Structures are given as structure tokens and as C-alpha cells.
Amino acid sequence: MRLSRWSVIVFMALSGCAAAPPQGPVTTPVPTTRPLAWMLWAETTYRGVLASKWTLDAAYERLAECNEHAYKAEELMSKLPSVARGDVIISYICLPDTMDPRR
């Protein structure tokens, strides 16, 4: 039994033998392992208003450093007259740079 040229071409195409070679270099994705940054966020809430406002205060390399600044900022803000009266509540939180509390 003799195979025709077309039957060989069809067989190769269906079996994947005739696939075109890749163009250019073949690369494997490399996972990124960059260090995390810590963002200091401030949430401001006003008395009588249901919504709050989030603002980005600063960025830090280490969580401990971010937490230290958050504590100092809250301590400083608590001395403001509007905050001391309770008209404004400002709280600070450190989150990884991959998280956004506004969402």
C-alpha cells in the first residue's frame, strides 16, 4: 500500500509533527521575589459622617519601622484640639504595598 503525499501531510499536521518551530528564544517565566514595602495609611473620620477618607502617609521597608511611625503619628494627632474633642478620628495602619484600603 502506497501513501499519497497529501495523506502524509495531513497525518503530520494532525499529529503535531508539522508544527512550526518556535520563533525566537523560548523563555520560562521567572517568579519575582521583590521585597515587600509597608505603607502607612491614615483613616480620617468626621463626627456625624458615615464615610471615611483614606490617605497614604508614607512608605517603609520594614513593618516595625512603619508601626513605630504609626504609633508616633497617632500620639501626635491625639493632641490636636479637634481630635481630642472627638470631632475627628484619625487612625493609622500599616499595610503591605499590595493592599489598598480604599477598595
N, C-alpha and C positions, 0 to 999 in steps of 0.2 A: 504494500500500500504506500502510495506516494503522497506526501503532504504538499498542498499548494503553498505558494509564497504567502498568500493572504491569510490562510489558516494559521501559519506560523506567527505572522504579525499580530493577528487577533489573540492568539494564545498568549503571546508575550505581553501584550497590553493588558489583558485581563489578569494575568498572574503577577503583574508588577515588575516584571523583568525589564520592561522597556521604559521604566521611569527615568526621567531626565536627572542627570547628576545635579547635586545642589550647586547653586551659583554662589561663588564667594566662600569665605571661611565659615565653617559650622561652629557656632559658639553655644556654650551652655550657660544659662543664666546663673549668675553668682549672687547668693543672698547678701544683702547689705547688712553689716553689723556696725552701724554707726552708734556712738554713744548717745544716750538719751539726754535731752535738755529738760530742765524743770522750769516751768513758767509760773510766776506769781500773779494770780488773778485776784482782783478786788471786786466784791459784790456790794453794790450800794442800793439800799432800800430806804424809801422815804415813808414816814408815818402816813397812813391813810391811802397809800398807793399799793396796789397788789403786785405790780410788776417790779422787777429789779433790773439794775443796769450792771453789766459785767465789763470791766476794763482790764486790759493787760498791763501790769505794772513793770515787770522785769523778767529776765531770763537768767538762769543759773545752771552751772554744770553739775552741781551736787544737790541732792534733796535736802541734806542737813543745812546747807547754806541758804536755800530757799526758805525753809521752815524758820530759820533764825530771823531772816528779814521779815517774814510774815508776822512773827511774834512782836518784833520791834515796831512794825507799822501799826498793828492793832493797838499796842500800848500808846503810841503817839497819837493815833486818831481818837482814842478814848478821852483824851484831854481837851479836845475841841468842844466848845460850848454846845453846838448843835447835836453832836454825838452824845455828849454827856446828858443832855435833856431827853434824848430818845427820839428826836425829830428825824435823825438819820442813823441808820445802822450800816456800818461798813465792816465786812468780814473778809478775811484773806484766806486763800487756799493755794497750795502748790499742786500743780498737775503736770503730768508728762506732756511734752510738746505735741503728742499725738492726740490729745484730748482738748476739746473746746467746750467750755460750759455754756456758751451762748446757743448751742444746738440742742 
